[in-house]
Amino acid sequence: MNRDDIDIFGYNLGGSVSEMMRNPKLERDPITLPTGPQVANFLSNLAPGAALLDSTGNMPGMVDRDAGFTDIFDAENNPSILENIRQGNILDPALQALGVLGDATYAIPPLGATLGTALKAPGALRKAMKLTGGIDNLPQDVARVGDGVEAIDSARLIAAIEQGSLVDGPIRTTPVFQELGIERVREIEAALKRQQGDLNSVEAMVQRANTVNPSFQANIDSVAKSVGGKKADKFINLKDGSQFDVEVKTPGSIATKVERKGLKPADFTDGVRTTIYIDTADQAEEAVNQIGQMYTTIDRGWQRIPESGYFDRKMNVLVDDPATGKKIVAEIQIKTPEMFDAGEQGAHRWYDYSRKLEGRYNHEIPGTKLKLYNKALAEQRRLFGAAFDAADPAILEQLVDKFMRGGAVVAGPQSFRISFQNWA
């Protein structure tokens, strides 16, 4: 069976920074010392009771370099533990909880004060570095996400994209989301889309897509073969016997989405697209790494849609028109063959039906349609659940819920199976 590309979910997930631009060992930024008020703010975070105030959102945040001592308590408060969790931050609330524990140890003689300060110091240091620009001043070989994560320098990453520099390696959005929240992910994605901002019409987008498509598809085909996978074919066969081009989005499809969602052509990230079919997590990782060396790449990691159980790994890459140097954003999906089979067996049809109902009734499905709507979701979960059961366990360990909807991290395969049982 041909593993043709059926883009059954046109979601742009939102989705780690693995490498920074240029050679990280060739440059070092000067380290800027903190000001007196910034030092005072840092020390105030070590005071008894400060961590409890911070955990409830009542502790002033770090002041900027121009602030005076009297400005310290006018600064906007740091987010509480709950606010950090809602924003998708993972490390900050953990350090806040550690600080609260540090406050509690002050009452334990004779080492309570020393131990309490030690427990609170990591959180205080992190806030100071993040809010004073300390992260921006870290050496570039530290300001990236990979083995031994120390910081994510999203500002430099965005600057590299804006300047047209090739970012060395894929930008992985899952760690960005977990470390800095969804807004940083959106900023990085917006920077990528701005590179095709001159596309002011559907016709211009389709023309550029057709221009870059042959060389782009050839490159992705080479990557797919090198990792032991397969790139999707250019056409799928429709029921009426005709063929449908799944590599370049049609003008009608773009125009429909423009009207339905009020988008501009430059907002599209799948004017050019394809899919790579793989069997293992290692194959997917190698493909992402190779593509990240060819193109400026945003990798959203393995994500699933909880309501349906659908999962894949999506990338957006910045592709140059060789004739003009102008750019277009392309989309690459990585899927298992079983996920393709699930779509062929009816999951795509049920998804299309449920999406139309959600759009028509703004997700408030009336009672007269509810039974069939629930059946559509149940059929998707059944078919995609079979694809889940057949997947490489290493892929399942990497699955996170689509974090544009809140980003709960899947603890592992068992929790996913439980959720399927609860849906049944």
N, C-alpha and C positions, 0 to 999 in steps of 0.2 A: 504494500500500500504506500503511495506517495505521501510524504510528510509535508503536504502543502501548507502554506502559511494562512491560517484563518485567525485574524486578529479579533477574537470574540469579545475581548474586553478592551475598549479604547481608553482605558484609564491611563493618566499620567501620574504615576505614583511619585509620591514624592520621595528615600529612599536613602560610604565612609571615605573620608579622604585618605587615600593610600599613599600618595606621593605628592610632593610639592613641585612647582615649576623650577626649571634649571637644575644645575648640579648642586645639591644641598651642601656639599663639602667645600665649595668654592667661595661661599659668601657667609658673612656673619654680620648681623646688625649690632650696633653699639647698644649696650645695656644701659637704660636710663634709670638712675637712682630715684626712689620715691621721695616725695616732699615731706616736710614735717607734719602737715595735717594728715597725709596718707599714712604715715607711720603711726600717728595717734589713733587713726581709725582702725588700723590693723591690731594695735594693742588692746583697743576697747573690745574687740571680739574675743580676747582671751580672758576678760574679766569674769568673775563668778556671776552666773545668771545670764550672761550675754547670749549663750547658745540657746537657752530657752526662749528669750526674746526673739532671736533670729528665726527659730523654728515656727513661731506664730506670726511672722511677717512684721515684727515691730522693731527691727534693728536697722538703723540707717546704713545705706550702702556706701561704697567707696566714693570719695570725692575726686574731682579731676585735678590736674596738676596746677590749675590757676586758683583753686579754692584756698581760702584762709581757714584758720582754726575755728572761727565762729561759724563757718559754713558746714561744719561736720554734721551737726544735728538737723540741718535743713535738707540734707540729701534724701533722695527717694529711698524708701525702705527696701531691703532685700526681699525677694519672694519667700513666702512661707514654704514649709515642706509640701503642703497640699498644692500650692500654686506651682511649684517646681514639677511635681508629678504630673499635674494637668498639662503643663507645657512640654511634657515628654522628656524632661531632664532625668537622668538616672543617677549620676554621680553626686550632684548637689544635695538631694534629700538624704542620701546615705551618709554624707559627711555631716549634714545637719543633725541627724540622729546620733552620730558618733559624738558630736559636740554636746548634745543634751546629756548623754551618758557621762561625758567629762564633767559637766556641771554637778551631776549627782555624786561624783567621786570626791568632790572637795570636802565633803563631810566625813570622809574616812581617814582617820589619823593613822600613821604620821605622814604617809606619802600621798595623801589625797590631792593636795594642791599640785604637786609635781605631775602626778598621773593625769589629773583633770586637764591641766594645761597641755600635756602631750596629746591627749585625745582631741582637744579642740584646735590644735595648731594646723592640721592639714586643711580643715575647712576654711580657716581664716586666711591661710596662705593662698588657697585656690581663689577665693573671692578677691584678694588683693591683686593677684596676677591677672585675673580675667578682667577686672574693672579698671585697672590703672594702665592697661596696655602692655603688661608684662608678657602676655602670651605673644603679642606681636613682636616683642624683642627677643624671644627665644631663638636660638640658632635654627636654621631652616631644617636641619636634619632631625630636630626634635619636634618641630611644629607640623606634624603630620600624623596620620593614623596608620598603624600597622602593628608590628611586633613591639611590645612595650610602649603603648600609647601614653604620651605625656601631655599633648595638647593638640587641638585642631585649629589651624589658622585659616578660618573661612574668609577673612578679609583679604589675605594675600591670594587665596584661591580665586576669589571673584575678580581681583585686580588682574590676575594672569589671564583669565577668560576674556575680560574686557579689552586687554591689550593685544589679544590675538596670539598669546603665547601658547605653545603646546604644553599642556600640563603633563608632567612625566608620570604616567600611570593613571588608572581609573580613579575617579572621585567617587568614593563609596558613601552613600548618603545615610545608611543605617547608623554608623557610629556618629555622624554629624547630628542626626536626629536624637540619638540617645544622650549625647554629650551637651548639645547646645539648643535642642528643641526644633520644632517644625519650621519656625520662621527662618532660621539659618538655611535649612534645606530649600525653602522657597526662594530665598535670595540667590542661592547658587543656581537653581534652575532658571530663575528669571534672567540672570546674567548670560546663561547659555542662549536663551531665546532671543535676547536683544541682539545677538550677532546676526540674526536673519531679519532684523527690524526693517530693512528696506523693502521687504516683500509686502507690498500694499494692495495686492489683488490676488484672487484665486488663480488667475491665468499665469501670473508671474511665479507663483509657487510651483505650479505644475510644470512650467517650462524649466525651471531650475532643477526640479526633482528629476525630470527626464534626462537632463544634461549630466547630472552627477551619478545617476543610477548605475550605468554599466560598470564603471570602475569601482564604485562602492560595493556592488554585489559581488564582483570578482574578488575583492579583498576579503569579504566576509566568507565567501565560499572557500577560499584558501585557508582561513583560520579554522573553519568547521572541519575540513578534511584533516588538518594537522593535528587536531585533538581527538580524532576518531568519531566525529559527529557528522551531521548532514545539514546543509542549508536547505531551506524550503525552496520549492520550485517557484518559478515566476507566475505561473497560472494555476488556477484551480478550475475543475470542470463543474459547471452548473448543471442543474437537472434538465434544463432545456437543450443541453448539448453544447452550449457556448462556453467560452473560456473567459475567466475574470482575472485581470492583472492585480496581484496582491502586493506588488513591490512599490508601485507609485499610486498614491491615493488619487481617485478620480475627481475631476472638477465638481461633479454633482455631489459626491460624498462630502467634500470640503464645504461646499456652499450650504448643504443641509445643516452641517454642524455649526457653521457660522451663524446661521439664522436661529437655530435652536438654543445655542448657548451664548449668543452675542459676542462671539470671538472675532479677532482679526486674523488674517492669514498668518501673520508672524507669531501668533500664539500656538500654532500647530507644531507638534513635535514628532509627527509621524507622516509627513508628506512623502518621505521615502522610508521604506521599512522592509524588514525580513525577519526570519526566525531561524534559530539554530536548534536542532534536536540533538540532545545528548542523553546518556544513560547514567552518568555519575556526577557527583559534586565536583570532583577533581577536573573532569573535562570542562565543566562550566567555568570553574575558576581560571583555568588556563586560557580559555577563550576570552574571558573578560580581560585578563592581563595582556594578552596579545593585542586586542582591539584598543586597549588603553594606551598602547605604545604607538598605534597608528593615528588615532584621533583623540581630541579632547573628549573625554567620556564621563558621563554620569552613570554610575551603576547603582541601581536601587536594591540590589540583593534579592534573595528569594522571599517573596511576599505572597500572602494569600488573602482572599476575600472571605471573611468568616461566614457570611450568609450563604455562600454557595460552595465553599471549599476549593474554588479555583486557585491555582498557584502557578507562578512563573517567576522568571528573573528578567527584568527589563533594564535596558540601557538606552540612553540618548547620546548620540555622538554628533560632533560638529564636522560637517563635510564641506570641503571647498569645491567650488566650481573651477575646474582647471583652466578654463578660458579667461575668467574674469577675477578669480580670487574671492568672489562673494560666497557667502556661506548659507547652508541650510541645515536644520536639525533633523537627523534621521533617528528612527527607533529600531532597536534590535531586541527581540524577545528570545529568551532561552527557555525551552520546554523539554519535557520528556515525551517520547513517542506515545506513551499511554495518555498523556493529557490531550494530544492531538486526537487520539482515538475516541476519547470521551466527547470531544466536540462533534466528531463525525457521527457518533451514536445518538445524538439528540440534545446534548447539553447546550450547544449553541442556540438551537431553536428555542429551548426553554428559557435560556438567558434573555434572548431577544424579546420574548413575550413578557417576562417579568419586568424588564427595563422599560418597555413601553407603558405598562400599567403604572409603574412608579412615576414616570414622567407625566402621564396624563392626570394622575390624581395626587401629585406632589407627595408621594410616599404614604398617603393616607388612603389605603385601599378600601373601597366600600364593601359592605357585607356580601353583596351580590357577586363580587369578583374574588372574594377572599379565598374561597375553596380552591379555585383554579390557580390563583397566585401561589398559595401554599404548596400546591402540587408541583408547580414550576420550580420552586426552590428545592423541594424534596428530591425531584429528579436530578437537578444539578448536583446536589450533595451526594446522591447515590452514584452518579457517573464519575464525578470528580473524586469521590471517596475511593473508588476502585483504582483510579490513577495514583492517589496518595498511597494506597496499600502496596502498589507495585514500585514505588519510587525508592531510590537509594536512601538508606537511613541517614546518611550524611547530609543529604538535601533537607530532609525533614528537620534535622537538628538546627538548620540555619533559618527555617521559616519564621517570619514575624508577620503579625497581622498588618494589613495595609495601613501604614502609619499616618496617612492623611485622615484616617478616621479615629485616631487616638493612639495607635501604635503599641498596643499591649504586646509584649514579647511572648512568643509561644515557648513554654518551658521545655517542651520536647514532644516527641511523637505521642506519648501516652496522653498528654493533655489534649492533643488534637483529636485522638480517638474518642476521648470522653465527650468532647463537644459534639462529635458526630452522633454518638449514642443519645445525647440529650435532644438532638434535633429530630431523631427518628420518630 
